[in-house]
Amino acid sequence: MEYVAIVTALALIQVLVFAIQVGQQRVTHNVRAPAVSGPPGFERAFRVHQNTVEQLVIFIPSLWMFATYWRADVAAAIGLVYVIGRQVYRIAYMGDPAKRSLGFTLGIVSTSVLLIGALLGAVVSLF
């Protein structure tokens, strides 16, 4: 389970870095809290962070449940795809939001595999 814990920590560090980047954009563009709109650079950083927080709510429990019912190393590998996908998403979104599809797809597919695998594992365990 150590690999799963490492991937979880990486995902949490990533969302923390994204939060710091939102703060940096606030300072750069003089966007005072609680405002959530401003120049495109700020709004993009804000959306990347918010979208990632929204994904974490599904990703982290799915990662741990999959690891519990199947194999932790496989869960960690799939989870690493999620973390990489969110970074690809961030880079694309900050440059041109229309080009975020690859990063989004990597994240949503890996999370879906973990979630469906976790559900199947729980159902199989019943029998």
C-alpha positions as a Markdown table, in Angstrom:
| # | Residue | x | y | z |
|---|---|---|---|---|
| 1 | Met | 0.0 | 0.0 | 0.0 |
| 2 | Glu | 3.0 | 2.3 | 0.2 |
| 3 | Tyr | 2.8 | 3.0 | -3.5 |
| 4 | Val | -0.8 | 4.0 | -3.2 |
| 5 | Ala | 0.1 | 6.3 | -0.3 |
| 6 | Ile | 2.9 | 7.9 | -2.4 |
| 7 | Val | 0.5 | 8.5 | -5.3 |
| 8 | Thr | -2.0 | 9.9 | -3.0 |
| 9 | Ala | 0.6 | 12.3 | -1.5 |
| 10 | Leu | 1.6 | 13.3 | -5.1 |
| 11 | Ala | -2.0 | 14.1 | -6.0 |
| 12 | Leu | -2.4 | 16.2 | -2.8 |
| 13 | Ile | 0.9 | 18.0 | -3.4 |
| 14 | Gln | -0.2 | 18.7 | -6.9 |
| 15 | Val | -3.5 | 20.3 | -5.8 |
| 16 | Leu | -1.6 | 22.3 | -3.2 |
| 17 | Val | 0.8 | 23.6 | -5.9 |
| 18 | Phe | -2.2 | 24.5 | -8.0 |
| 19 | Ala | -3.7 | 26.4 | -5.1 |
| 20 | Ile | -0.4 | 28.3 | -4.7 |
| 21 | Gln | -0.5 | 29.2 | -8.4 |
| 22 | Val | -4.0 | 30.6 | -7.9 |
| 23 | Gly | -2.6 | 32.8 | -5.2 |
| 24 | Gln | 0.3 | 33.9 | -7.4 |
| 25 | Gln | -2.1 | 34.8 | -10.1 |
| 26 | Arg | -4.2 | 36.8 | -7.6 |
| 27 | Val | -1.1 | 38.9 | -6.7 |
| 28 | Thr | 0.0 | 39.2 | -10.3 |
| 29 | His | -3.4 | 40.4 | -11.6 |
| 30 | Asn | -4.5 | 42.2 | -8.4 |
| 31 | Val | -7.6 | 40.0 | -8.0 |
| 32 | Arg | -8.7 | 40.3 | -4.4 |
| 33 | Ala | -10.5 | 37.6 | -2.5 |
| 34 | Pro | -13.3 | 36.6 | -2.6 |
| 35 | Ala | -13.4 | 37.5 | -6.3 |
| 36 | Val | -13.2 | 34.5 | -8.6 |
| 37 | Ser | -13.1 | 36.4 | -11.9 |
| 38 | Gly | -10.5 | 38.5 | -13.5 |
| 39 | Pro | -8.0 | 38.3 | -16.3 |
| 40 | Pro | -7.7 | 35.1 | -18.2 |
| 41 | Gly | -4.5 | 34.0 | -16.5 |
| 42 | Phe | -6.2 | 34.1 | -13.1 |
| 43 | Glu | -9.4 | 32.5 | -14.3 |
| 44 | Arg | -7.5 | 29.6 | -15.9 |
| 45 | Ala | -5.4 | 29.0 | -12.8 |
| 46 | Phe | -8.5 | 29.1 | -10.7 |
| 47 | Arg | -10.4 | 26.7 | -12.9 |
| 48 | Val | -7.5 | 24.2 | -13.0 |
| 49 | His | -7.4 | 24.2 | -9.3 |
| 50 | Gln | -11.2 | 23.9 | -8.8 |
| 51 | Asn | -11.5 | 21.2 | -11.5 |
| 52 | Thr | -8.7 | 19.2 | -9.8 |
| 53 | Val | -10.3 | 19.5 | -6.3 |
| 54 | Glu | -13.6 | 18.3 | -7.9 |
| 55 | Gln | -11.8 | 15.3 | -9.4 |
| 56 | Leu | -9.9 | 14.4 | -6.1 |
| 57 | Val | -13.3 | 13.7 | -4.4 |
| 58 | Ile | -13.7 | 10.8 | -6.7 |
| 59 | Phe | -10.1 | 9.8 | -7.4 |
| 60 | Ile | -8.8 | 9.3 | -3.8 |
| 61 | Pro | -11.5 | 7.0 | -2.5 |
| 62 | Ser | -11.5 | 5.1 | -5.8 |
| 63 | Leu | -7.7 | 4.6 | -5.7 |
| 64 | Trp | -7.8 | 3.2 | -2.1 |
| 65 | Met | -10.8 | 1.0 | -2.7 |
| 66 | Phe | -9.3 | -0.4 | -5.9 |
| 67 | Ala | -6.1 | -1.1 | -4.0 |
| 68 | Thr | -8.0 | -2.8 | -1.2 |
| 69 | Tyr | -9.9 | -5.2 | -3.5 |
| 70 | Trp | -7.3 | -5.8 | -6.2 |
| 71 | Arg | -3.6 | -5.0 | -6.3 |
| 72 | Ala | -2.0 | -1.9 | -4.7 |
| 73 | Asp | 0.7 | -1.7 | -7.3 |
| 74 | Val | -1.8 | -1.7 | -10.2 |
| 75 | Ala | -3.9 | 0.9 | -8.4 |
| 76 | Ala | -0.8 | 3.1 | -7.9 |
| 77 | Ala | 0.2 | 2.8 | -11.6 |
| 78 | Ile | -3.3 | 3.8 | -12.7 |
| 79 | Gly | -3.2 | 6.6 | -10.1 |
| 80 | Leu | 0.0 | 7.9 | -11.5 |
| 81 | Val | -1.7 | 8.2 | -14.9 |
| 82 | Tyr | -4.2 | 10.4 | -13.1 |
| 83 | Val | -1.5 | 12.7 | -11.6 |
| 84 | Ile | 0.3 | 13.0 | -15.0 |
| 85 | Gly | -3.0 | 13.6 | -16.7 |
| 86 | Arg | -3.8 | 16.5 | -14.3 |
| 87 | Gln | -0.4 | 18.0 | -15.0 |
| 88 | Val | -1.0 | 17.7 | -18.8 |
| 89 | Tyr | -4.4 | 19.2 | -18.2 |
| 90 | Arg | -2.9 | 22.2 | -16.3 |
| 91 | Ile | -0.3 | 22.9 | -18.9 |
| 92 | Ala | -2.8 | 22.8 | -21.8 |
| 93 | Tyr | -5.5 | 24.8 | -19.9 |
| 94 | Met | -3.1 | 27.6 | -19.0 |
| 95 | Gly | -2.0 | 27.9 | -22.6 |
| 96 | Asp | -5.3 | 27.3 | -24.4 |
| 97 | Pro | -8.3 | 25.8 | -22.6 |
| 98 | Ala | -9.6 | 24.3 | -25.9 |
| 99 | Lys | -6.5 | 22.0 | -25.9 |
| 100 | Arg | -7.2 | 20.4 | -22.4 |
| 101 | Ser | -8.8 | 17.2 | -23.8 |
| 102 | Leu | -5.8 | 14.9 | -23.5 |
| 103 | Gly | -5.2 | 15.8 | -19.9 |
| 104 | Phe | -8.9 | 15.6 | -19.0 |
| 105 | Thr | -9.2 | 12.2 | -20.8 |
| 106 | Leu | -6.2 | 10.7 | -18.9 |
| 107 | Gly | -7.6 | 11.8 | -15.6 |
| 108 | Ile | -11.2 | 10.8 | -16.2 |
| 109 | Val | -10.4 | 7.4 | -17.7 |
| 110 | Ser | -7.9 | 6.5 | -14.9 |
| 111 | Thr | -10.4 | 7.6 | -12.3 |
| 112 | Ser | -13.2 | 5.7 | -14.0 |
| 113 | Val | -11.1 | 2.5 | -14.1 |
| 114 | Leu | -10.3 | 2.8 | -10.4 |
| 115 | Leu | -14.0 | 3.5 | -9.5 |
| 116 | Ile | -15.4 | 0.7 | -11.6 |
| 117 | Gly | -12.7 | -1.7 | -10.4 |
| 118 | Ala | -13.4 | -0.8 | -6.8 |
| 119 | Leu | -17.1 | -1.4 | -7.3 |
| 120 | Leu | -16.5 | -4.7 | -9.0 |
| 121 | Gly | -14.1 | -5.7 | -6.3 |
| 122 | Ala | -16.6 | -5.0 | -3.6 |
| 123 | Val | -19.3 | -6.9 | -5.4 |
| 124 | Val | -17.0 | -9.9 | -6.0 |
| 125 | Ser | -16.1 | -9.9 | -2.3 |
| 126 | Leu | -19.7 | -10.3 | -1.4 |
| 127 | Phe | -19.7 | -13.7 | -3.1 |
